[in-house]
Amino acid sequence: MASKRILVSGGAGFLGAHLCERLLDSGHCVVCLDSLVTGSRANVQPFLTHPNFALVVHDITQPLPAGMVIDEIYNLACPASPPHYQADPVHTVKTCVYGAIHLLELAQQCGARILQASTSEVYGDPEVSPQAEEYWGHVNPVGLRACYDEGKRCAETLFFDFHRRHGVEIRVARIFNTYGPRMQADDGRVVSNFIVQALRGEPITVYGDGLQTRSFCYVDDLIEGLVALMAGPSSVTGPVNLGNPAEITIRELADRVLMLTGASVTVDFRPLPQDDPRQRRPDIARARELLGWAPSVPLSVGLEKTVAYFRQHLLAA
């Protein structure tokens, strides 16, 4: 594989840091662009002395630094957990929209291929399951989650308009629930919440009746999906679902975490947040057919690795 100059926006976040590591291991030069608002310098600390890595602290809602010459762009910039993206909803929308525009303009200028990390949240609280890319979604445009849901939907629109209008070579990935090492302890997503609470001996917080479902994809699988999509034929613009179709209830997830951690804690049931999806499961037929991609890490293995990471991380804190 020829070495490329690759920009990873949001590269100091959970997914971004894993992607930076994967690209460096493949011999590429990586520019990590991150505001460090939800991303962490600690996530990329091992790469800071790498000769092919550069960290640029920058908010992509602002014009990008001048003079960048790039072959590929991965746009992963945006808080992805409800507590983080709802903390400043206006900035979340700006990150999705202004950030997409700035990076698409850079791609147009450099003739670079660009990938948008979109989300299963564009499907909202779905009325069909599993969710295929042809499904247009069921989203509340004025709800508390809309800053993220609609921000990502608008970013997808911008990507396809730049593709149609300016010939920018695009990729759009719709990422379903991903978990694994480097998640933040205060991330607010269900896997990290359950593990951290269990390891601290605190009650596990379950919203609603716990019978709502999610489909969890281990981070290594997801990263391979992103790389495969970026490397795919020019005709494969997306959107392409990337996730694990193995569906599980939140109650069952809590039971698995309790078993892996050995914690003896109670379950604290709380009201379900507004517009929280009752069901989430990807149809990955398109990824299988066009990319030859499917996840390979079972939930039991991925959870064990994630628990081990948090056990070490919390002890070191």
N, C-alpha and C positions, 0 to 999 in steps of 0.2 A: 504494500500500500504506500503510495507516494505521500510524503509529508505535506500537510496543509496548514495554513494559518487559520485557526478556528476561534471565533468569538463565542463565548458562552455567557449570555446575559443571565444574571441570577446564579452565577457559577459557585457562589459560596453558600448556597442553600443546600438543603437535604439532597435533592436530585442532582442539582448542579455540581456539587462536589464529587459525587460518584461519576458523573459524566466527564468532568475534567480529568479524573484519574484514569478513566477508560481511554480517553483520547491521548493522554500523555503516554500511556502504556503502548499505544499503537504508533508512537513516534511522531505525533503531530505537535505543532506549536500552538499553545492555548493562551488566549487572553480571557481572563475571568473578569467580567464586569459586574459589580455588585455594589449596592448602596450600603450593605451591612445593617439594614434596618431589621430584617428578620434572618438574613444570612449571617454566617459567623466566620470570622477570620480563623477560628480554631478548625473549621471544616477543611480549610485549604492549607493549614499550617505545614503539613508534610510536603507540599509542593512549592513552597515559597523560595526554596533554594534550587529548584529544578531549572536548568538552563533554558528549557522551552516553555516556561510558565511565567505569566505576568498577571498580577492582581491590580486592577484599576478600580478604585472606589468612586462610583458615579451613580447617580440616580437617572434612569433612562427616561423619566418624564422631562428631563432637560436635554437640550441638544447634545449630541455625542461629541467626545473629544475629536479634534481635527486630525487628519493625517493617517487614519487607520486604513490599512490595506488588508483585506480579509478574503478568504476563499469560501468559508462556510460560516453560518451564524445559527446558533441554537438560542431561541428566546424562551428562557425558563423564568424570567423575572416576574414575580408577583407573589405576594403572600398567598398560601394555599389552604390554610386552616381557618375556619370561621372566626375564632377569636382574633386572629391576626388581620384578616382582610376586613373585618367589621370594625376594627379599632379606628381606622381612618378610611371610611368608604370612598370619599372623594378621591383620595390619593390612590386607592386601589383601582378605580376607574381610569384615572390618569395614567397609571402604570400600564394597564392593558391597552389603552388607546394611543396615548402619545408615545409610549414605548414602542408599540408596534409600528407606528408611522416612522419614528426615527430609525429603527433597525431596518425597515423595508427600504427606506431611502438610501441607507448605507449599502444594502444588498444591490439595489439598482445601480448605484454609483460604482461599486466594485465588480459587478457581474457575479455576485456570490449567490450560492444556493442558501436558502434560509428556511428554518424549521420553527414552527410555532407550537409550543407546548400548550395545547388547549386542554380541555377537561371534560370529564363525564358530566360535570355540573351544567353544561349547555343543554342537557336533557331535562334538567330540573327534577321535579317529582314525577317520574315517568308514568305514563298510562299504559305502556307496553313493556314487556320483558321477554327475552333480553333486549337490550337497546342496540339497534343497528344504526349505522351512520345515516341511513335514509330517514330516520325518525327526526322530526324537527323539534321535538321537545315540548315540555309543559312547564314553563318558567313564569314565576310571578315577577313582573318587571318593576314593581314598587316595593318589594319585600326587603327584609334585612339582608338576604343573601344576594340580592340583585346586583350589587356593586361588583361582585365576582362573576356571577352567572352571565349577566348581560355584558360586562366588560370583556369577558372571553369570547362571547358571541360576536361582539363588535370587532374584536381583533381578528377573528376568522374572516369576517366580511372584508376587512382591510386587506388581508393576505390575498384573497381571491380577486379583489379589485385591482391590486397592484400586479397580479399575475395576468389578468385579462387586459388591463390598460397599458402596462409597461413591460410585459414579458418577463417579470421577475420569476425565477425558478423557486417555487415554494413547496413546502411540505407542512401538513397540519396533522398533528397527533392528538387524539382525544384520550387523555390519560385517566384511567380509573384508579381507585384507592390503592396507593402504593405505601409500603412500609419497609423498615429495615434499619440498620445502623446509621448513625448520624442524624436521626430525627431528634429534635429538641425535646427536652424533658417537659417543657411548657408548651409544646406544639399545639395542644388542644384537639388533636385528632384521636380517634378512638383507640387505636392500637397503642400509641405512646401513653395515652391517658391511663388505660387499664394496667399496663406494665409498671409504670411509675407508681401508681397508687398501690398496687399489690406489693411492690418491693419496699415501699415506705410503710406498709402495714395500715394503709388507709382504706376506708370503704371504697369499692369500685362504683363509679357513677354511671348509671345506665339511664338514658333518656327515653321516655315513652315506656312501652311494655317490653322492649328488648326483642320483639319479634320482627322488627324491620331487618332487612338483609343488606349485606355488602359483599363485594367480591374483591379480595385482597391479593395484590400482586407484589411479589418480593422485588426489591429495588434492582437487583442484578438483572433479572428478567426484563424489567422495564427499560433499563439502559440499553440492553441489547436490541430491544425493539426500536428505540429512538435512532440508534446507529444504523440499523437495517433500513429504516424508513429514509434517513438522509442519503444513504448509499443506493437507494432503489432507482428504478428507471425514471426518466424525466416525466413520463406520463402519469406516474403515481403521485399526484399532488395531495391526495387525501380528500376529506378527513379519513383517518384510519384509527379505529379503536385499538388501544393498547391496554390490556388488563388481563386478569385471570378470571375465566368464567365460572370458577368454583364458588358457589354462593353459600353464605353462612349467615345465621342470625346473630345479632349482637349478643344475645344471651349465651349462645354457644361459644362465641369468641371469649366472653368473660370466663366461662368455665375452663376453656383451654389455657388461658393466661393464669388462672388460679392454680391449675394443675402443674404448669411449668415452673411457676415461681414458688410453689409450696406454701403460698400465703393462706392464712385462715382469717379472711375478712368478710364483712357483710357486703351486700349489694344495695346501693342507695338509688332508688328509682326516683326520677325527677320528670317534670313535664317535657314533652317533646318540643324542641324549638320550632319556631315558625318556618314553614316550607321545608322542613327536614325530609329528605326523600324516604319513602317507605320501602323502596326496592331499588337495588342497583346491581346490574349484571351485564357485562359486555358481550355483544356478539362479535367475535374476532375472526369470522370467516374471511373477511377482506384481508386482514393481516396474514392469515395462513396462506391464502391464495397468492397474494401479490408480493409478499415479503418472505414467505417461508418461515414465518415467526410464530411461535407459541410459547407461553411460559413453561418452565420445567421444574421450578422449585415449589414443592408442596408447602401448604400452610404450616404443617407441623415442623418442617425443617426451618422455614423462614422465621417463625415465631421463636424457635429455640435460639437462633442466632441473634435475634433482636433482644430477647431477654438477657442473653449473655452480655451484649453491648451495654444495655442500660444498667445491669448489675455492676459492671466495671466502671461505667461513667458516674453513677451515683455514689459509689464508694470513693471515687477520686475527687468528688466535689467537696 
